[in-house]
Amino acid sequence: MSFNWKASGLFAAGVAFGTAGIKILSSKDAKHAYTQCTAAALRAKDCVMKTVNTVQENAEDILAEAKSINEEREAKAEAAKVSDASEDVCECAKADEQEAEQAEVTAETAEA
């Protein structure tokens, strides 16, 4: 059995590199960089939340205005239906008056 120097060397290099990496990642400079990145992320979150709130408020205003427009249209449509119905009643009354007048004229001509 021969000793594998290449594998042992790679293992030792990995351990050394890993230990150095941990030291680098836990250094004061790295901690400062993490803190700066976290602060930037929090600022971005605040900016995004402000934008979301503005969009929500605008959407609520748009929805309320759209409901108002639809209610006005429904009221106009209902008024038009009532108006059409009253016009129909008026037309029927006019037709009845005209028939009564024609009946009177016919009766008068028949008497004469």
Chimera marker file (.cmm) of the C-alpha trace (Angstrom):
<marker_set name="trace">
<marker id="1" x="0.000" y="0.000" z="0.000" r="1" g="1" b="0" radius="0.5"/>
<marker id="2" x="1.427" y="3.326" z="-0.962" r="1" g="1" b="0" radius="0.5"/>
<marker id="3" x="0.674" y="6.597" z="0.675" r="1" g="1" b="0" radius="0.5"/>
<marker id="4" x="-1.262" y="8.999" z="-1.571" r="1" g="1" b="0" radius="0.5"/>
<marker id="5" x="0.567" y="12.301" z="-1.193" r="1" g="1" b="0" radius="0.5"/>
<marker id="6" x="-1.637" y="14.085" z="-3.638" r="1" g="1" b="0" radius="0.5"/>
<marker id="7" x="-4.835" y="13.319" z="-1.698" r="1" g="1" b="0" radius="0.5"/>
<marker id="8" x="-3.192" y="14.190" z="1.601" r="1" g="1" b="0" radius="0.5"/>
<marker id="9" x="-1.887" y="17.458" z="0.204" r="1" g="1" b="0" radius="0.5"/>
<marker id="10" x="-5.312" y="18.374" z="-1.125" r="1" g="1" b="0" radius="0.5"/>
<marker id="11" x="-6.895" y="17.547" z="2.231" r="1" g="1" b="0" radius="0.5"/>
<marker id="12" x="-4.365" y="19.695" z="4.121" r="1" g="1" b="0" radius="0.5"/>
<marker id="13" x="-4.835" y="22.561" z="1.652" r="1" g="1" b="0" radius="0.5"/>
<marker id="14" x="-8.627" y="22.307" z="2.046" r="1" g="1" b="0" radius="0.5"/>
<marker id="15" x="-8.356" y="22.417" z="5.832" r="1" g="1" b="0" radius="0.5"/>
<marker id="16" x="-5.994" y="25.401" z="5.688" r="1" g="1" b="0" radius="0.5"/>
<marker id="17" x="-8.146" y="27.213" z="3.142" r="1" g="1" b="0" radius="0.5"/>
<marker id="18" x="-11.317" y="26.448" z="5.141" r="1" g="1" b="0" radius="0.5"/>
<marker id="19" x="-9.756" y="27.722" z="8.351" r="1" g="1" b="0" radius="0.5"/>
<marker id="20" x="-8.543" y="30.868" z="6.604" r="1" g="1" b="0" radius="0.5"/>
<marker id="21" x="-11.986" y="31.322" z="5.032" r="1" g="1" b="0" radius="0.5"/>
<marker id="22" x="-13.692" y="31.074" z="8.412" r="1" g="1" b="0" radius="0.5"/>
<marker id="23" x="-11.239" y="33.600" z="9.864" r="1" g="1" b="0" radius="0.5"/>
<marker id="24" x="-11.880" y="35.957" z="6.943" r="1" g="1" b="0" radius="0.5"/>
<marker id="25" x="-15.649" y="35.570" z="7.138" r="1" g="1" b="0" radius="0.5"/>
<marker id="26" x="-15.653" y="36.244" z="10.881" r="1" g="1" b="0" radius="0.5"/>
<marker id="27" x="-13.312" y="39.236" z="10.770" r="1" g="1" b="0" radius="0.5"/>
<marker id="28" x="-14.321" y="42.787" z="11.735" r="1" g="1" b="0" radius="0.5"/>
<marker id="29" x="-14.178" y="43.894" z="8.106" r="1" g="1" b="0" radius="0.5"/>
<marker id="30" x="-16.492" y="41.090" z="7.035" r="1" g="1" b="0" radius="0.5"/>
<marker id="31" x="-18.857" y="41.902" z="9.891" r="1" g="1" b="0" radius="0.5"/>
<marker id="32" x="-18.872" y="45.547" z="8.779" r="1" g="1" b="0" radius="0.5"/>
<marker id="33" x="-19.658" y="44.486" z="5.202" r="1" g="1" b="0" radius="0.5"/>
<marker id="34" x="-22.509" y="42.249" z="6.401" r="1" g="1" b="0" radius="0.5"/>
<marker id="35" x="-23.895" y="45.099" z="8.474" r="1" g="1" b="0" radius="0.5"/>
<marker id="36" x="-23.766" y="47.492" z="5.516" r="1" g="1" b="0" radius="0.5"/>
<marker id="37" x="-25.490" y="44.976" z="3.244" r="1" g="1" b="0" radius="0.5"/>
<marker id="38" x="-28.204" y="44.344" z="5.832" r="1" g="1" b="0" radius="0.5"/>
<marker id="39" x="-28.750" y="48.088" z="6.292" r="1" g="1" b="0" radius="0.5"/>
<marker id="40" x="-29.057" y="48.535" z="2.517" r="1" g="1" b="0" radius="0.5"/>
<marker id="41" x="-31.551" y="45.673" z="2.353" r="1" g="1" b="0" radius="0.5"/>
<marker id="42" x="-33.640" y="47.278" z="5.116" r="1" g="1" b="0" radius="0.5"/>
<marker id="43" x="-33.612" y="50.623" z="3.293" r="1" g="1" b="0" radius="0.5"/>
<marker id="44" x="-34.693" y="48.890" z="0.098" r="1" g="1" b="0" radius="0.5"/>
<marker id="45" x="-37.470" y="47.126" z="2.010" r="1" g="1" b="0" radius="0.5"/>
<marker id="46" x="-38.706" y="50.462" z="3.389" r="1" g="1" b="0" radius="0.5"/>
<marker id="47" x="-38.690" y="51.988" z="-0.088" r="1" g="1" b="0" radius="0.5"/>
<marker id="48" x="-40.571" y="49.030" z="-1.539" r="1" g="1" b="0" radius="0.5"/>
<marker id="49" x="-43.144" y="49.130" z="1.279" r="1" g="1" b="0" radius="0.5"/>
<marker id="50" x="-43.742" y="52.865" z="0.696" r="1" g="1" b="0" radius="0.5"/>
<marker id="51" x="-44.326" y="52.162" z="-2.980" r="1" g="1" b="0" radius="0.5"/>
<marker id="52" x="-46.663" y="49.262" z="-2.169" r="1" g="1" b="0" radius="0.5"/>
<marker id="53" x="-48.646" y="51.456" z="0.235" r="1" g="1" b="0" radius="0.5"/>
<marker id="54" x="-48.972" y="54.184" z="-2.396" r="1" g="1" b="0" radius="0.5"/>
<marker id="55" x="-50.166" y="51.668" z="-4.983" r="1" g="1" b="0" radius="0.5"/>
<marker id="56" x="-52.691" y="50.220" z="-2.506" r="1" g="1" b="0" radius="0.5"/>
<marker id="57" x="-54.047" y="53.678" z="-1.673" r="1" g="1" b="0" radius="0.5"/>
<marker id="58" x="-54.382" y="54.517" z="-5.359" r="1" g="1" b="0" radius="0.5"/>
<marker id="59" x="-56.095" y="51.203" z="-6.020" r="1" g="1" b="0" radius="0.5"/>
<marker id="60" x="-58.569" y="51.885" z="-3.199" r="1" g="1" b="0" radius="0.5"/>
<marker id="61" x="-59.310" y="55.344" z="-4.629" r="1" g="1" b="0" radius="0.5"/>
<marker id="62" x="-59.777" y="53.907" z="-8.115" r="1" g="1" b="0" radius="0.5"/>
<marker id="63" x="-62.078" y="51.179" z="-6.802" r="1" g="1" b="0" radius="0.5"/>
<marker id="64" x="-64.193" y="53.680" z="-4.848" r="1" g="1" b="0" radius="0.5"/>
<marker id="65" x="-64.462" y="55.967" z="-7.878" r="1" g="1" b="0" radius="0.5"/>
<marker id="66" x="-65.380" y="53.057" z="-10.154" r="1" g="1" b="0" radius="0.5"/>
<marker id="67" x="-68.120" y="51.961" z="-7.733" r="1" g="1" b="0" radius="0.5"/>
<marker id="68" x="-69.428" y="55.531" z="-7.654" r="1" g="1" b="0" radius="0.5"/>
<marker id="69" x="-69.523" y="55.684" z="-11.460" r="1" g="1" b="0" radius="0.5"/>
<marker id="70" x="-71.395" y="52.378" z="-11.642" r="1" g="1" b="0" radius="0.5"/>
<marker id="71" x="-73.904" y="53.520" z="-9.013" r="1" g="1" b="0" radius="0.5"/>
<marker id="72" x="-74.538" y="56.737" z="-10.994" r="1" g="1" b="0" radius="0.5"/>
<marker id="73" x="-75.041" y="54.723" z="-14.200" r="1" g="1" b="0" radius="0.5"/>
<marker id="74" x="-77.465" y="52.386" z="-12.442" r="1" g="1" b="0" radius="0.5"/>
<marker id="75" x="-79.393" y="55.359" z="-11.040" r="1" g="1" b="0" radius="0.5"/>
<marker id="76" x="-79.598" y="56.931" z="-14.525" r="1" g="1" b="0" radius="0.5"/>
<marker id="77" x="-80.730" y="53.628" z="-16.008" r="1" g="1" b="0" radius="0.5"/>
<marker id="78" x="-83.399" y="53.278" z="-13.318" r="1" g="1" b="0" radius="0.5"/>
<marker id="79" x="-84.524" y="56.877" z="-13.898" r="1" g="1" b="0" radius="0.5"/>
<marker id="80" x="-84.705" y="56.163" z="-17.628" r="1" g="1" b="0" radius="0.5"/>
<marker id="81" x="-86.857" y="53.082" z="-16.976" r="1" g="1" b="0" radius="0.5"/>
<marker id="82" x="-89.191" y="55.113" z="-14.766" r="1" g="1" b="0" radius="0.5"/>
<marker id="83" x="-89.251" y="57.884" z="-17.360" r="1" g="1" b="0" radius="0.5"/>
<marker id="84" x="-90.016" y="55.395" z="-20.156" r="1" g="1" b="0" radius="0.5"/>
<marker id="85" x="-92.791" y="53.858" z="-18.076" r="1" g="1" b="0" radius="0.5"/>
<marker id="86" x="-94.321" y="57.262" z="-17.341" r="1" g="1" b="0" radius="0.5"/>
<marker id="87" x="-94.078" y="58.188" z="-21.031" r="1" g="1" b="0" radius="0.5"/>
<marker id="88" x="-95.872" y="54.946" z="-21.894" r="1" g="1" b="0" radius="0.5"/>
<marker id="89" x="-98.594" y="55.849" z="-19.407" r="1" g="1" b="0" radius="0.5"/>
<marker id="90" x="-98.809" y="59.352" z="-20.876" r="1" g="1" b="0" radius="0.5"/>
<marker id="91" x="-98.992" y="57.972" z="-24.409" r="1" g="1" b="0" radius="0.5"/>
<marker id="92" x="-101.749" y="55.580" z="-23.363" r="1" g="1" b="0" radius="0.5"/>
<marker id="93" x="-103.632" y="58.426" z="-21.722" r="1" g="1" b="0" radius="0.5"/>
<marker id="94" x="-103.226" y="60.565" z="-24.849" r="1" g="1" b="0" radius="0.5"/>
<marker id="95" x="-104.430" y="57.698" z="-27.017" r="1" g="1" b="0" radius="0.5"/>
<marker id="96" x="-107.450" y="57.248" z="-24.737" r="1" g="1" b="0" radius="0.5"/>
<marker id="97" x="-108.197" y="61.005" z="-24.960" r="1" g="1" b="0" radius="0.5"/>
<marker id="98" x="-107.917" y="60.911" z="-28.744" r="1" g="1" b="0" radius="0.5"/>
<marker id="99" x="-110.236" y="57.924" z="-28.930" r="1" g="1" b="0" radius="0.5"/>
<marker id="100" x="-112.705" y="59.679" z="-26.637" r="1" g="1" b="0" radius="0.5"/>
<marker id="101" x="-112.562" y="62.815" z="-28.820" r="1" g="1" b="0" radius="0.5"/>
<marker id="102" x="-113.062" y="60.742" z="-31.957" r="1" g="1" b="0" radius="0.5"/>
<marker id="103" x="-115.973" y="58.967" z="-30.290" r="1" g="1" b="0" radius="0.5"/>
<marker id="104" x="-117.497" y="62.365" z="-29.394" r="1" g="1" b="0" radius="0.5"/>
<marker id="105" x="-116.975" y="63.640" z="-32.947" r="1" g="1" b="0" radius="0.5"/>
<marker id="106" x="-118.496" y="60.470" z="-34.346" r="1" g="1" b="0" radius="0.5"/>
<marker id="107" x="-121.375" y="60.726" z="-31.905" r="1" g="1" b="0" radius="0.5"/>
<marker id="108" x="-121.942" y="64.392" z="-32.822" r="1" g="1" b="0" radius="0.5"/>
<marker id="109" x="-121.874" y="63.660" z="-36.535" r="1" g="1" b="0" radius="0.5"/>
<marker id="110" x="-124.198" y="60.764" z="-36.023" r="1" g="1" b="0" radius="0.5"/>
<marker id="111" x="-126.641" y="63.043" z="-34.153" r="1" g="1" b="0" radius="0.5"/>
<marker id="112" x="-126.517" y="65.702" z="-36.818" r="1" g="1" b="0" radius="0.5"/>
<link id1="1" id2="2" r="1" g="1" b="0" radius="0.2"/>
<link id1="2" id2="3" r="1" g="1" b="0" radius="0.2"/>
<link id1="3" id2="4" r="1" g="1" b="0" radius="0.2"/>
<link id1="4" id2="5" r="1" g="1" b="0" radius="0.2"/>
<link id1="5" id2="6" r="1" g="1" b="0" radius="0.2"/>
<link id1="6" id2="7" r="1" g="1" b="0" radius="0.2"/>
<link id1="7" id2="8" r="1" g="1" b="0" radius="0.2"/>
<link id1="8" id2="9" r="1" g="1" b="0" radius="0.2"/>
<link id1="9" id2="10" r="1" g="1" b="0" radius="0.2"/>
<link id1="10" id2="11" r="1" g="1" b="0" radius="0.2"/>
<link id1="11" id2="12" r="1" g="1" b="0" radius="0.2"/>
<link id1="12" id2="13" r="1" g="1" b="0" radius="0.2"/>
<link id1="13" id2="14" r="1" g="1" b="0" radius="0.2"/>
<link id1="14" id2="15" r="1" g="1" b="0" radius="0.2"/>
<link id1="15" id2="16" r="1" g="1" b="0" radius="0.2"/>
<link id1="16" id2="17" r="1" g="1" b="0" radius="0.2"/>
<link id1="17" id2="18" r="1" g="1" b="0" radius="0.2"/>
<link id1="18" id2="19" r="1" g="1" b="0" radius="0.2"/>
<link id1="19" id2="20" r="1" g="1" b="0" radius="0.2"/>
<link id1="20" id2="21" r="1" g="1" b="0" radius="0.2"/>
<link id1="21" id2="22" r="1" g="1" b="0" radius="0.2"/>
<link id1="22" id2="23" r="1" g="1" b="0" radius="0.2"/>
<link id1="23" id2="24" r="1" g="1" b="0" radius="0.2"/>
<link id1="24" id2="25" r="1" g="1" b="0" radius="0.2"/>
<link id1="25" id2="26" r="1" g="1" b="0" radius="0.2"/>
<link id1="26" id2="27" r="1" g="1" b="0" radius="0.2"/>
<link id1="27" id2="28" r="1" g="1" b="0" radius="0.2"/>
<link id1="28" id2="29" r="1" g="1" b="0" radius="0.2"/>
<link id1="29" id2="30" r="1" g="1" b="0" radius="0.2"/>
<link id1="30" id2="31" r="1" g="1" b="0" radius="0.2"/>
<link id1="31" id2="32" r="1" g="1" b="0" radius="0.2"/>
<link id1="32" id2="33" r="1" g="1" b="0" radius="0.2"/>
<link id1="33" id2="34" r="1" g="1" b="0" radius="0.2"/>
<link id1="34" id2="35" r="1" g="1" b="0" radius="0.2"/>
<link id1="35" id2="36" r="1" g="1" b="0" radius="0.2"/>
<link id1="36" id2="37" r="1" g="1" b="0" radius="0.2"/>
<link id1="37" id2="38" r="1" g="1" b="0" radius="0.2"/>
<link id1="38" id2="39" r="1" g="1" b="0" radius="0.2"/>
<link id1="39" id2="40" r="1" g="1" b="0" radius="0.2"/>
<link id1="40" id2="41" r="1" g="1" b="0" radius="0.2"/>
<link id1="41" id2="42" r="1" g="1" b="0" radius="0.2"/>
<link id1="42" id2="43" r="1" g="1" b="0" radius="0.2"/>
<link id1="43" id2="44" r="1" g="1" b="0" radius="0.2"/>
<link id1="44" id2="45" r="1" g="1" b="0" radius="0.2"/>
<link id1="45" id2="46" r="1" g="1" b="0" radius="0.2"/>
<link id1="46" id2="47" r="1" g="1" b="0" radius="0.2"/>
<link id1="47" id2="48" r="1" g="1" b="0" radius="0.2"/>
<link id1="48" id2="49" r="1" g="1" b="0" radius="0.2"/>
<link id1="49" id2="50" r="1" g="1" b="0" radius="0.2"/>
<link id1="50" id2="51" r="1" g="1" b="0" radius="0.2"/>
<link id1="51" id2="52" r="1" g="1" b="0" radius="0.2"/>
<link id1="52" id2="53" r="1" g="1" b="0" radius="0.2"/>
<link id1="53" id2="54" r="1" g="1" b="0" radius="0.2"/>
<link id1="54" id2="55" r="1" g="1" b="0" radius="0.2"/>
<link id1="55" id2="56" r="1" g="1" b="0" radius="0.2"/>
<link id1="56" id2="57" r="1" g="1" b="0" radius="0.2"/>
<link id1="57" id2="58" r="1" g="1" b="0" radius="0.2"/>
<link id1="58" id2="59" r="1" g="1" b="0" radius="0.2"/>
<link id1="59" id2="60" r="1" g="1" b="0" radius="0.2"/>
<link id1="60" id2="61" r="1" g="1" b="0" radius="0.2"/>
<link id1="61" id2="62" r="1" g="1" b="0" radius="0.2"/>
<link id1="62" id2="63" r="1" g="1" b="0" radius="0.2"/>
<link id1="63" id2="64" r="1" g="1" b="0" radius="0.2"/>
<link id1="64" id2="65" r="1" g="1" b="0" radius="0.2"/>
<link id1="65" id2="66" r="1" g="1" b="0" radius="0.2"/>
<link id1="66" id2="67" r="1" g="1" b="0" radius="0.2"/>
<link id1="67" id2="68" r="1" g="1" b="0" radius="0.2"/>
<link id1="68" id2="69" r="1" g="1" b="0" radius="0.2"/>
<link id1="69" id2="70" r="1" g="1" b="0" radius="0.2"/>
<link id1="70" id2="71" r="1" g="1" b="0" radius="0.2"/>
<link id1="71" id2="72" r="1" g="1" b="0" radius="0.2"/>
<link id1="72" id2="73" r="1" g="1" b="0" radius="0.2"/>
<link id1="73" id2="74" r="1" g="1" b="0" radius="0.2"/>
<link id1="74" id2="75" r="1" g="1" b="0" radius="0.2"/>
<link id1="75" id2="76" r="1" g="1" b="0" radius="0.2"/>
<link id1="76" id2="77" r="1" g="1" b="0" radius="0.2"/>
<link id1="77" id2="78" r="1" g="1" b="0" radius="0.2"/>
<link id1="78" id2="79" r="1" g="1" b="0" radius="0.2"/>
<link id1="79" id2="80" r="1" g="1" b="0" radius="0.2"/>
<link id1="80" id2="81" r="1" g="1" b="0" radius="0.2"/>
<link id1="81" id2="82" r="1" g="1" b="0" radius="0.2"/>
<link id1="82" id2="83" r="1" g="1" b="0" radius="0.2"/>
<link id1="83" id2="84" r="1" g="1" b="0" radius="0.2"/>
<link id1="84" id2="85" r="1" g="1" b="0" radius="0.2"/>
<link id1="85" id2="86" r="1" g="1" b="0" radius="0.2"/>
<link id1="86" id2="87" r="1" g="1" b="0" radius="0.2"/>
<link id1="87" id2="88" r="1" g="1" b="0" radius="0.2"/>
<link id1="88" id2="89" r="1" g="1" b="0" radius="0.2"/>
<link id1="89" id2="90" r="1" g="1" b="0" radius="0.2"/>
<link id1="90" id2="91" r="1" g="1" b="0" radius="0.2"/>
<link id1="91" id2="92" r="1" g="1" b="0" radius="0.2"/>
<link id1="92" id2="93" r="1" g="1" b="0" radius="0.2"/>
<link id1="93" id2="94" r="1" g="1" b="0" radius="0.2"/>
<link id1="94" id2="95" r="1" g="1" b="0" radius="0.2"/>
<link id1="95" id2="96" r="1" g="1" b="0" radius="0.2"/>
<link id1="96" id2="97" r="1" g="1" b="0" radius="0.2"/>
<link id1="97" id2="98" r="1" g="1" b="0" radius="0.2"/>
<link id1="98" id2="99" r="1" g="1" b="0" radius="0.2"/>
<link id1="99" id2="100" r="1" g="1" b="0" radius="0.2"/>
<link id1="100" id2="101" r="1" g="1" b="0" radius="0.2"/>
<link id1="101" id2="102" r="1" g="1" b="0" radius="0.2"/>
<link id1="102" id2="103" r="1" g="1" b="0" radius="0.2"/>
<link id1="103" id2="104" r="1" g="1" b="0" radius="0.2"/>
<link id1="104" id2="105" r="1" g="1" b="0" radius="0.2"/>
<link id1="105" id2="106" r="1" g="1" b="0" radius="0.2"/>
<link id1="106" id2="107" r="1" g="1" b="0" radius="0.2"/>
<link id1="107" id2="108" r="1" g="1" b="0" radius="0.2"/>
<link id1="108" id2="109" r="1" g="1" b="0" radius="0.2"/>
<link id1="109" id2="110" r="1" g="1" b="0" radius="0.2"/>
<link id1="110" id2="111" r="1" g="1" b="0" radius="0.2"/>
<link id1="111" id2="112" r="1" g="1" b="0" radius="0.2"/>
</marker_set>
